[in-house]
Amino acid sequence: MHLNRPIKLLLYGANIWFLGEGMLGPLFAIFTEKMGGDIFDITWAWATYLIVSGIFYIIVGKFADGKKNTEKIMVCGYALNALFTFAYLFVSSPWHLFFVQAGLGIAAALATPTWDALYARYEDKQHDTFEWGLAEGGAKIVTGVAVVMGGLIVAYFSFSTLFIIMGIIQLVATIYQAQILKTS
């Protein structure tokens, strides 16, 4: 089976993003504790991300429906995600963490529903289940590898090093995904 160019761009770009994003994974709790947070700060920070992203998923989904600039919205989400990943470098209190989590929630809401819509638009209807399997399976595999890499980076270097590497990888993902703008 041959994957078309837009599907390849979306798949590879997303997997690069998952590599960067997945590095924090379960280390999020340790980071929160290192900057003075407790179990409640961890839960509130994660809840902030989920609630903000959930609200904005709906808003962005409604706004982007039928728009011709879906690709631009997605790329903006990727770029915003990279920006807020670098913002982890400046987190020194739970309130800073809540702000970063809210920003990451907005970024996810810009990137994810639009990515899904574009992927559905460009999928091969005869092989749609396989193509979605590639997307979901690839994301899980890459995230699993990223979690191990993140653990190694923090163990041998620092959280600051981790956030810089994550941010750079997410910038690369943004640039890679921006190639989709040429197909629209």
VMD Tcl script that draws the C-alpha trace (Angstrom):
set ca {
  {0.00 0.00 0.00}
  {1.24 3.47 -0.91}
  {0.73 6.38 1.50}
  {-0.01 9.70 -0.19}
  {2.15 12.75 0.51}
  {-0.24 14.55 2.90}
  {-0.73 11.39 4.98}
  {3.04 10.88 5.17}
  {3.54 14.49 6.26}
  {0.87 14.21 8.92}
  {2.14 10.84 10.19}
  {5.82 11.70 10.31}
  {5.20 15.17 11.74}
  {2.94 13.77 14.45}
  {5.45 11.08 15.35}
  {8.22 13.66 15.67}
  {5.87 15.66 17.92}
  {5.03 12.57 20.02}
  {8.75 11.97 20.47}
  {9.15 15.43 21.98}
  {5.90 15.43 23.92}
  {6.28 11.92 25.28}
  {9.61 12.57 26.97}
  {7.96 14.16 30.00}
  {5.33 11.46 30.55}
  {5.44 10.10 34.08}
  {8.28 12.49 34.95}
  {5.67 15.24 35.18}
  {4.94 14.25 38.79}
  {8.61 14.31 39.75}
  {9.08 17.71 38.08}
  {6.07 19.12 39.92}
  {7.46 17.93 43.24}
  {10.96 19.30 42.46}
  {9.58 22.79 41.94}
  {7.74 22.65 45.26}
  {4.42 21.15 44.28}
  {2.53 18.41 46.04}
  {-0.01 15.78 45.02}
  {-2.75 18.39 44.77}
  {-0.66 20.61 42.51}
  {0.02 17.65 40.23}
  {-3.67 16.81 40.01}
  {-4.73 20.44 39.54}
  {-2.11 20.99 36.85}
  {-3.19 17.89 34.95}
  {-6.87 18.80 35.42}
  {-6.14 22.31 34.14}
  {-4.65 20.84 30.96}
  {-7.58 18.46 30.43}
  {-10.33 21.00 31.11}
  {-8.74 23.79 29.04}
  {-7.97 21.44 26.15}
  {-11.48 19.95 26.32}
  {-13.18 23.35 26.19}
  {-10.94 24.58 23.39}
  {-11.23 21.32 21.40}
  {-14.94 22.11 21.12}
  {-14.39 25.79 20.31}
  {-11.65 25.12 17.74}
  {-13.66 22.26 16.23}
  {-16.64 24.56 15.76}
  {-14.52 27.43 14.43}
  {-12.44 25.31 12.04}
  {-15.36 23.37 10.57}
  {-15.53 24.07 6.86}
  {-12.66 26.57 6.96}
  {-9.98 26.46 4.30}
  {-7.23 27.32 6.78}
  {-7.34 24.11 8.81}
  {-3.67 23.46 8.03}
  {-2.67 26.89 9.37}
  {-4.60 26.31 12.59}
  {-2.86 22.96 13.06}
  {0.61 24.41 12.46}
  {-0.15 27.25 14.91}
  {-1.07 24.62 17.50}
  {2.22 22.81 16.95}
  {4.18 26.08 17.24}
  {2.32 27.11 20.39}
  {3.01 23.70 21.88}
  {6.75 24.13 21.29}
  {6.61 27.60 22.87}
  {4.87 26.34 26.01}
  {7.26 23.39 26.23}
  {10.13 25.86 26.43}
  {8.09 27.72 29.08}
  {8.62 24.77 31.43}
  {12.15 26.18 31.82}
  {10.69 29.13 33.72}
  {8.30 27.24 36.00}
  {9.18 27.85 39.63}
  {5.79 27.60 41.33}
  {2.54 25.68 40.95}
  {0.87 28.78 39.46}
  {3.46 28.93 36.71}
  {2.82 25.26 36.05}
  {-0.94 25.84 35.79}
  {-0.30 28.60 33.26}
  {1.95 26.35 31.15}
  {-0.57 23.51 31.33}
  {-3.37 25.83 30.19}
  {-1.20 27.01 27.29}
  {-0.43 23.42 26.32}
  {-4.16 22.68 26.46}
  {-4.91 25.49 24.01}
  {-2.06 24.31 21.77}
  {-3.41 20.76 21.77}
  {-6.87 22.05 20.92}
  {-5.52 23.93 17.91}
  {-3.42 21.01 16.69}
  {-5.34 17.82 17.43}
  {-8.86 18.25 16.01}
  {-7.44 19.92 12.91}
  {-4.84 17.15 12.51}
  {-7.61 14.56 12.81}
  {-9.77 16.35 10.23}
  {-6.87 16.66 7.79}
  {-5.91 13.03 8.27}
  {-9.50 11.98 7.58}
  {-9.59 14.23 4.51}
  {-6.46 12.72 2.98}
  {-6.86 9.09 4.06}
  {-7.20 6.33 1.50}
  {-10.82 5.25 2.00}
  {-9.95 1.67 0.99}
  {-7.28 1.45 3.68}
  {-8.60 3.88 6.25}
  {-8.50 1.46 9.18}
  {-4.86 0.58 8.45}
  {-3.92 4.24 8.08}
  {-5.57 5.09 11.40}
  {-3.78 2.09 12.89}
  {-0.50 3.56 11.66}
  {-1.37 6.88 13.27}
  {-2.45 5.52 16.63}
  {0.04 2.64 16.80}
  {2.93 4.82 15.72}
  {2.03 7.41 18.38}
  {2.06 4.75 21.11}
  {5.37 3.24 19.98}
  {7.10 6.60 19.65}
  {5.74 7.81 23.00}
  {6.97 4.63 24.69}
  {10.46 5.19 23.31}
  {10.26 8.88 24.29}
  {9.39 8.07 27.91}
  {12.55 5.98 28.22}
  {14.63 8.70 26.55}
  {13.16 11.34 28.88}
  {14.01 9.25 31.91}
  {17.58 8.84 30.73}
  {17.95 12.57 30.02}
  {16.67 13.56 33.46}
  {18.72 10.85 35.21}
  {21.98 11.85 33.53}
  {21.40 15.57 32.94}
  {18.45 17.64 34.18}
  {14.87 18.70 33.64}
  {16.17 21.86 31.94}
  {18.04 19.73 29.42}
  {14.91 17.66 28.92}
  {12.74 20.71 28.24}
  {15.25 22.15 25.79}
  {15.43 18.87 23.88}
  {11.64 18.49 23.95}
  {11.16 22.04 22.67}
  {13.67 21.60 19.87}
  {12.05 18.35 18.76}
  {8.66 20.05 18.79}
  {10.04 22.93 16.72}
  {11.27 20.36 14.21}
  {7.80 18.76 14.22}
  {6.25 22.18 13.60}
  {8.53 22.88 10.66}
  {7.91 19.40 9.28}
  {4.11 19.73 9.64}
  {4.23 23.17 8.00}
  {4.98 21.39 4.73}
  {1.27 20.49 4.64}
  {0.61 24.16 3.82}
  {2.02 23.48 0.34}
  {-0.60 20.78 -0.32}
  {-3.63 22.93 0.45}
}
mol new
graphics top color blue
foreach p $ca { graphics top sphere $p radius 0.5 }
foreach p [lrange $ca 0 end-1] q [lrange $ca 1 end] { graphics top cylinder $p $q radius 0.2 }
display resetview
